[in-house]
Amino acid sequence: MAKALIVVASLLALGNNFFINAAFAPSLIVDMAKIVMDNYCLPERLQGMKEAIGAATSNTEIFNIPDGESLAQVLTAGVQGTINDPRLMVSFEPNYVPAAPVKMPPLPPEQLIAVLQTSIKLDVLEGNIGYLRIDHILGEEVAEKVGPLLLDLVWNKILPTSALIFDLRYTGSGDISGIPYIVSYFTEAESLIHIDSIYDRPSNTTTKLFSLSTLLGQRYDITKPVIILTSKNTRGIAEDVAYCLQNLKRATIVGEKTAGGSVKLDKFKVGNTDFYVTLPTAKSINPITGTTWEITGVTPDMEVSAEDAIATAIKIVNLRAQVPAIIEGSATLIADNYAFEDVGANVAEKLRGLLANGEYNTVVSKESLEAKLSADLNTLSGDKSLKTTKNTPPLPAMNYSPEMYIELIKVSFHTDVFENNVGYLRFDMFGDFEEVNAIAQIIVEQVWNKVVNTDAMIIDLRNNVGGPTTAIAGFCSYFFDADKEIVLDKLHDRPSGTTTELRTLSQLTGVRYGSKKSLIILTSGATAGAAEEFVYIMKKLGRAMIVGETTAGATHPPQMFRVSETDIFLSIPTIHSDAAAGVAWEGTGITPHIPVSAEAALGTAKGILNKHIAGQK
């Protein structure tokens, strides 16, 4: 009610404050407000208007105004600003003659063909891409009258194309009955589809629009891409067509956000004056979204300038043509190379199912394709390492001086010796064996020698995100004795079908910690990859107690595969640990012996070792 009162009060105030030279009756304002109250399609914005009109009619003051056009402009600004709807307009038109309903004149065929050819633009672009521009949406009645001609001149030339670019950038008029007529040509005939609902305020009725079961001519194959071009000038019925097809996932919108018009605008004469009020008397309510495009406009799936829309649409069509081969190639790579054969086969089958169900019909760029493919692979496999990736060339090798290596090692490792001679070692990533081996002596001198002579050790991998697994055997070997070779793990390589045994090394740089001293490894939900392999081995062989949180459940470092001859690349884990002795850690993580929060893990480990060492004294 408050908003409605503000509408009328502001109109009355405008008359008081701005106009001093000519006279008009205050009933003009009241009559205008009543027109809005009785016909505006969003009545919820006008609660209390009746009370406001009642209060206004008792005001007999005569306002002075300079001219009708100025008054109309000010009234328009007042109403639009108060109701927050730019579609409401007040005009002063002394010579206005209401337009008669548009009817199709009885033209001879040759003239009718000429009219259609000037109002509809048709082309078949390179790559068998159809292009269709319509600047006015015909109503069903008119369309049926010219239907045979439309089929011969337009539609039958569009049907054989591989994709369609439907240009609505210049479409600003149309008839509501044309909505289901157009939409139906791009949907299946088997089942009726609730396309839209139109609420008409004057009659207080809602009409549901459904797809048509029978059409003149054939429908456009639902497997073929449809791209709708829009601009800020796309208005009214064209917006509704675009919004319906977008939410039915039958078309992709490319271009600019549309005008945010209305499915129906009506013009009302205000009393016996020359003032008129134009306002939306009906509104669209989409059955899928429950909302409307009116006022706000239709947001494109790919927002570009109107000038760039057609070039962008062609790129999208060409990309979509490659999608089936990309998905099939991805499925084949995963089925043939994923570490766990049964999982790889299942992911590949479901990925092909997503393609068949049209899940990839909405990609608009290489980036959106990669993002969707990654998300689908993650969902289907539960493996974050199975994804699309970039073919980034490796960084060139750096020639560091010994002094630079020392500084790098200092920031990469953290050591300490706690109470009761308990050593502490933290590093947050594993390195490649060849790289580590080259600087092994420096690591021993700067890191290892600070903790090797302790009576027990805590290895902190709570922040270790993985890295190469090539150095795992060497690092494990420091915690076993040299007199016995131990099989640490068996690694199954899916592409080659081979199994490699990971064994302790007989020769190491520096002194071993050995197998007798107590060892605790700290973990968290961030502990991943190579770090998990180390934890898995040490837990499986009973060499360490694990304290903290269940690890990430990542994988061995994945390999990169190119999808056919495209520039799409996949990251695929191809190796998995031997699960004969229990559940593999890949995908599930490693459960600690002592589950505590990552924050409490170090304190818990210290308490366990201090109690153990104290018991030995």
Secondary structure by P-SEA (a helix, b strand, c coil): caaaaaaaaaaaaaaacccccccccaaaaaaaaaaaaacccccccccaaaaaaaaaaaccbbbbbccaaaaaaaaaaaaaaaaccccbbbbbbcbbbbbcccccccccaaaaaaaaaaabbbbbccccbbbbbbcccccaaaaaaaaaaaaaaccccccccccccccccccccccccaaaaaaaaacccccccccbbbbbccccbbbbbbcccccccccccccbbbbbbbcccccaaaaaaaaaaaaaccbbbccccccccccbbbbbbcccccbbbbbbcbbbbbcccccccccccccccccccccaaaaaaaaaaaaaaaaaaaaaaaaaaaaaccccaaaaaaaaaaaaaaaaaccccccccaaaaaaaaaaaaaaacccccbbbbbbccccccccccaaaaaaaaaaaccccccccbbbbbbbcccccaaaaaaaaaaaaaacccccccccbbbbbccccccccccaaaaaaaaacccccccccbbbbbccccbbbbbbbbccccccccccccbbbbbbcccccaaaaaaaaaaaaaccbbbccccccccccbbbbbccccccccccccccccccccccccccccccccccccccaaaaaaaaaaaaaaaaac
